[in-house]
Amino acid sequence: MRLTKGISGFDSEHLIEQDMQSFQSMVYHLVTSEPRAKALQFGDDPSNVYMRAMIQLDEEQFTILHHRLMPYVAFAEKEENLILNFLTKSKLHKYFPMRKCLEAAVLDTSLEQDKHLHSLSEMEWKYVKRFRSETVGEVMFNYWD
């Protein structure tokens, strides 16, 4: 996957912020359509480059992440200490129309793979190095300060 300038949340003036209400609406559609699903908590911390919803589906709890600046959705195990372990939830993609649902295999791809395709800004590469980000997912769904 090619990382575009601004996807980290820095140098992103040219990107349009995604709407929290739309994200919440998609999550509510999921929980009303899937038996035994509950929305436990929503998070919209402006210091993160993503919005999130904690979901319980059957006995499993996980987080749905929506990138704040791009129409990308990802799924992760319950977030602890801002460490994200990405999941693949192909069955749930249908609840996020007009969004690209990213799979764990893509998000866990090394930044070094196809590095020449990424068009991150110089400042973004500086943060990648500073925070020792190693994967596509760590850049896209970061918590850099």
BALOBA-1460 file (C-alpha; in Angstrom, 3 decimals):
// residues 145
<rec num="1" residu="m" x="0.000" y="0.000" z="0.000"/>
<rec num="2" residu="r" x="1.272" y="3.435" z="-0.912"/>
<rec num="3" residu="l" x="1.341" y="5.976" z="1.926"/>
<rec num="4" residu="t" x="0.438" y="9.460" z="0.729"/>
<rec num="5" residu="k" x="1.604" y="12.776" z="2.110"/>
<rec num="6" residu="g" x="-0.422" y="13.749" z="5.167"/>
<rec num="7" residu="i" x="-1.636" y="10.279" z="6.112"/>
<rec num="8" residu="s" x="0.314" y="10.483" z="9.377"/>
<rec num="9" residu="g" x="-1.595" y="13.627" z="10.378"/>
<rec num="10" residu="f" x="1.354" y="15.926" z="9.653"/>
<rec num="11" residu="d" x="1.528" y="18.024" z="6.459"/>
<rec num="12" residu="s" x="-2.140" y="17.221" z="5.942"/>
<rec num="13" residu="e" x="-3.595" y="20.646" z="5.114"/>
<rec num="14" residu="h" x="-4.687" y="19.333" z="1.696"/>
<rec num="15" residu="l" x="-6.773" y="16.483" z="3.204"/>
<rec num="16" residu="i" x="-10.418" y="16.716" z="4.291"/>
<rec num="17" residu="e" x="-11.301" y="15.603" z="7.799"/>
<rec num="18" residu="q" x="-13.677" y="12.640" z="7.957"/>
<rec num="19" residu="d" x="-16.956" y="13.011" z="9.825"/>
<rec num="20" residu="m" x="-17.393" y="11.411" z="13.270"/>
<rec num="21" residu="q" x="-21.187" y="11.318" z="12.859"/>
<rec num="22" residu="s" x="-20.873" y="9.255" z="9.683"/>
<rec num="23" residu="f" x="-18.518" y="6.859" z="11.451"/>
<rec num="24" residu="q" x="-20.913" y="6.509" z="14.385"/>
<rec num="25" residu="s" x="-23.791" y="5.891" z="11.991"/>
<rec num="26" residu="m" x="-21.866" y="3.071" z="10.272"/>
<rec num="27" residu="v" x="-20.992" y="1.507" z="13.640"/>
<rec num="28" residu="y" x="-24.614" y="1.714" z="14.807"/>
<rec num="29" residu="h" x="-25.714" y="0.047" z="11.582"/>
<rec num="30" residu="l" x="-23.253" y="-2.767" z="12.319"/>
<rec num="31" residu="v" x="-24.441" y="-3.292" z="15.907"/>
<rec num="32" residu="t" x="-28.127" y="-3.222" z="14.972"/>
<rec num="33" residu="s" x="-27.571" y="-5.675" z="12.104"/>
<rec num="34" residu="e" x="-25.256" y="-8.196" z="13.762"/>
<rec num="35" residu="p" x="-26.811" y="-10.368" z="16.459"/>
<rec num="36" residu="r" x="-24.993" y="-10.149" z="19.792"/>
<rec num="37" residu="a" x="-23.107" y="-6.973" z="18.828"/>
<rec num="38" residu="k" x="-22.759" y="-3.929" z="21.093"/>
<rec num="39" residu="a" x="-21.040" y="-0.582" z="20.787"/>
<rec num="40" residu="l" x="-19.233" y="-0.145" z="24.094"/>
<rec num="41" residu="q" x="-17.471" y="3.179" z="23.639"/>
<rec num="42" residu="f" x="-16.585" y="5.799" z="21.041"/>
<rec num="43" residu="g" x="-13.375" y="7.814" z="21.091"/>
<rec num="44" residu="d" x="-12.555" y="10.973" z="19.224"/>
<rec num="45" residu="d" x="-9.327" y="12.297" z="20.718"/>
<rec num="46" residu="p" x="-8.175" y="15.073" z="18.362"/>
<rec num="47" residu="s" x="-4.540" y="14.267" z="19.155"/>
<rec num="48" residu="n" x="-4.958" y="10.866" z="17.432"/>
<rec num="49" residu="v" x="-5.067" y="10.572" z="13.670"/>
<rec num="50" residu="y" x="-8.039" y="8.210" z="14.003"/>
<rec num="51" residu="m" x="-11.492" y="7.931" z="15.569"/>
<rec num="52" residu="r" x="-12.380" y="4.681" z="17.284"/>
<rec num="53" residu="a" x="-15.260" y="2.553" z="18.488"/>
<rec num="54" residu="m" x="-14.931" y="-0.293" z="20.976"/>
<rec num="55" residu="i" x="-17.207" y="-3.151" z="19.945"/>
<rec num="56" residu="q" x="-18.269" y="-6.410" z="21.500"/>
<rec num="57" residu="l" x="-19.349" y="-9.098" z="19.062"/>
<rec num="58" residu="d" x="-20.219" y="-12.423" z="20.642"/>
<rec num="59" residu="e" x="-17.479" y="-12.917" z="23.264"/>
<rec num="60" residu="e" x="-14.850" y="-10.841" z="21.437"/>
<rec num="61" residu="q" x="-14.005" y="-7.205" z="22.092"/>
<rec num="62" residu="f" x="-12.164" y="-5.228" z="19.446"/>
<rec num="63" residu="t" x="-11.711" y="-1.689" z="18.207"/>
<rec num="64" residu="i" x="-12.813" y="-0.231" z="14.898"/>
<rec num="65" residu="l" x="-10.509" y="2.564" z="13.771"/>
<rec num="66" residu="h" x="-11.492" y="5.198" z="11.229"/>
<rec num="67" residu="h" x="-8.668" y="7.339" z="9.894"/>
<rec num="68" residu="r" x="-9.416" y="10.990" z="10.602"/>
<rec num="69" residu="l" x="-8.120" y="12.294" z="7.250"/>
<rec num="70" residu="m" x="-8.685" y="9.451" z="4.794"/>
<rec num="71" residu="p" x="-11.628" y="7.084" z="4.166"/>
<rec num="72" residu="y" x="-9.795" y="4.101" z="5.723"/>
<rec num="73" residu="v" x="-11.127" y="1.716" z="8.350"/>
<rec num="74" residu="a" x="-9.150" y="-0.877" z="10.289"/>
<rec num="75" residu="f" x="-9.876" y="-3.381" z="13.032"/>
<rec num="76" residu="a" x="-7.638" y="-4.026" z="16.026"/>
<rec num="77" residu="e" x="-7.620" y="-6.031" z="19.209"/>
<rec num="78" residu="k" x="-8.712" y="-4.116" z="22.272"/>
<rec num="79" residu="e" x="-6.397" y="-1.137" z="22.470"/>
<rec num="80" residu="e" x="-4.004" y="-1.196" z="25.426"/>
<rec num="81" residu="n" x="-1.395" y="1.503" z="26.029"/>
<rec num="82" residu="l" x="-1.978" y="2.710" z="22.449"/>
<rec num="83" residu="i" x="-0.489" y="-0.480" z="21.015"/>
<rec num="84" residu="l" x="-2.560" y="-1.762" z="18.101"/>
<rec num="85" residu="n" x="-2.603" y="-5.376" z="16.979"/>
<rec num="86" residu="f" x="-4.482" y="-5.273" z="13.701"/>
<rec num="87" residu="l" x="-7.152" y="-7.823" z="12.790"/>
<rec num="88" residu="t" x="-8.837" y="-8.944" z="9.600"/>
<rec num="89" residu="k" x="-12.632" y="-8.726" z="9.793"/>
<rec num="90" residu="s" x="-13.713" y="-9.203" z="6.167"/>
<rec num="91" residu="k" x="-17.267" y="-10.062" z="7.232"/>
<rec num="92" residu="l" x="-17.706" y="-6.528" z="8.628"/>
<rec num="93" residu="h" x="-16.518" y="-4.569" z="5.580"/>
<rec num="94" residu="k" x="-20.065" y="-4.262" z="4.243"/>
<rec num="95" residu="y" x="-20.967" y="-1.891" z="7.097"/>
<rec num="96" residu="f" x="-18.459" y="0.723" z="5.954"/>
<rec num="97" residu="p" x="-19.561" y="1.797" z="2.473"/>
<rec num="98" residu="m" x="-17.307" y="4.153" z="0.547"/>
<rec num="99" residu="r" x="-14.484" y="3.291" z="2.950"/>
<rec num="100" residu="k" x="-11.468" y="1.111" z="2.301"/>
<rec num="101" residu="c" x="-11.354" y="-1.547" z="5.016"/>
<rec num="102" residu="l" x="-7.738" y="-2.495" z="5.539"/>
<rec num="103" residu="e" x="-6.648" y="-6.003" z="6.430"/>
<rec num="104" residu="a" x="-4.014" y="-6.901" z="9.022"/>
<rec num="105" residu="a" x="-1.642" y="-8.210" z="6.332"/>
<rec num="106" residu="v" x="-1.550" y="-4.778" z="4.673"/>
<rec num="107" residu="l" x="-1.204" y="-2.813" z="7.919"/>
<rec num="108" residu="d" x="1.526" y="-5.113" z="9.219"/>
<rec num="109" residu="t" x="3.589" y="-4.695" z="6.026"/>
<rec num="110" residu="s" x="7.080" y="-3.320" z="6.634"/>
<rec num="111" residu="l" x="7.658" y="0.307" z="5.659"/>
<rec num="112" residu="e" x="10.802" y="-0.862" z="3.917"/>
<rec num="113" residu="q" x="8.768" y="-2.927" z="1.463"/>
<rec num="114" residu="d" x="7.974" y="-0.685" z="-1.506"/>
<rec num="115" residu="k" x="9.455" y="2.297" z="0.377"/>
<rec num="116" residu="h" x="10.075" y="4.032" z="-2.949"/>
<rec num="117" residu="l" x="6.281" y="4.201" z="-3.519"/>
<rec num="118" residu="h" x="5.517" y="6.153" z="-0.333"/>
<rec num="119" residu="s" x="5.162" y="9.892" z="-0.740"/>
<rec num="120" residu="l" x="5.389" y="10.941" z="2.891"/>
<rec num="121" residu="s" x="6.794" y="14.406" z="3.527"/>
<rec num="122" residu="e" x="10.231" y="14.989" z="4.999"/>
<rec num="123" residu="m" x="8.605" y="15.853" z="8.337"/>
<rec num="124" residu="e" x="6.629" y="12.589" z="8.314"/>
<rec num="125" residu="w" x="9.776" y="10.558" z="7.624"/>
<rec num="126" residu="k" x="11.398" y="12.381" z="10.553"/>
<rec num="127" residu="y" x="8.565" y="11.227" z="12.842"/>
<rec num="128" residu="v" x="8.758" y="7.689" z="11.442"/>
<rec num="129" residu="k" x="12.397" y="7.606" z="12.479"/>
<rec num="130" residu="r" x="11.855" y="9.341" z="15.824"/>
<rec num="131" residu="f" x="9.067" y="7.000" z="16.937"/>
<rec num="132" residu="r" x="10.647" y="3.941" z="15.306"/>
<rec num="133" residu="s" x="7.583" y="3.145" z="13.239"/>
<rec num="134" residu="e" x="8.177" y="-0.036" z="11.284"/>
<rec num="135" residu="t" x="4.874" y="-0.843" z="9.576"/>
<rec num="136" residu="v" x="2.298" y="0.808" z="7.346"/>
<rec num="137" residu="g" x="-0.260" y="0.557" z="10.168"/>
<rec num="138" residu="e" x="2.035" y="2.283" z="12.669"/>
<rec num="139" residu="v" x="2.249" y="5.292" z="10.346"/>
<rec num="140" residu="m" x="-1.436" y="5.374" z="9.370"/>
<rec num="141" residu="f" x="-2.870" y="4.842" z="12.866"/>
<rec num="142" residu="n" x="-0.222" y="6.555" z="14.953"/>
<rec num="143" residu="y" x="-0.379" y="8.343" z="18.285"/>
<rec num="144" residu="w" x="2.636" y="10.570" z="17.734"/>
<rec num="145" residu="d" x="2.644" y="13.731" z="19.787"/>
